[in-house]
Amino acid sequence: MTRAFERTPTVAIESPCILVCTLDTASGLCLGCGRTSDEIASWTRLSPAARRAVMAELPQRLARLER
C-alpha cells in the first residue's frame, strides 16, 4: 500500500551556532560562532565540505574577537 504522503527522514546539519546571535559591527562576525552573516544565511545550502572549511576557521576568528 502506498501513502499519499510519505515523510523523508530529516538529516541534521552540523552547525557551530551556540544561540548567541550578535554580530560584531567592526568585524561583521557573530560573537557566538564566528561566522559572517552571509555564511549564517547560506549555511543550509552549503555543501558539507564547505561547512567543514568554514568551521575549521572559526577558532581563529573567535580568538581575534576576544583580543
N, C-alpha and C positions, 0 to 999 in steps of 0.2 A: 504494500500500500504506500503510495506517495502522498506526502503532505503538500498542501498549497504553499506553505512557507516553512522552510527548514532553516534553523539557525546555523550560522557559520561560527565555529569556535573563535573567540577573541584571543588575540595574541598580545601579550603585554609588551610594551615598548620600553626599553631601558631608558631612564631619564635621570639626570642629575638634580632635578628640581627638589628643593627641600622646603617649599612653600614659604620662602622669604622672597617675595617677588617685588623687589625695589631696584630700579635702575639707577646706577651712579651717573650723575649728569656729566661729570668730567670724562669718564672713560666709556660710558654707554654700556657697561657691563652690569648684569644682575648681581646684586650684593649677596644673594643666596647661593647661586650656582655658577656664576661667572660667564654665562652665555650672553650674547648680544640679543637685542630684541628681534633681529632678523632670524637668528638661529632658533630662538624660542618659537617664533611664529611658524617656521618651516619644519620644526622638529619631526612631526609625524610623517612628513613627506620625504625626509632624508633617508638614504639607504642605511642599513646597519653599519656599514663600513664608514660612511660619512659621520654618523653619530659617534662612533668609537673614536674617530680622528678628533672631533671637537672635544669629546670627554677627556682625551689624553692631554689637551692643552689647558683644561680648567684649573688644575692645581697651581700652575704658574700664574695664570690670570688672577686667581684669588689671592695669591701671595703678594702680587703687585698692589692689589687693592688694600691690603692690610698694612702696608708701609706708611 
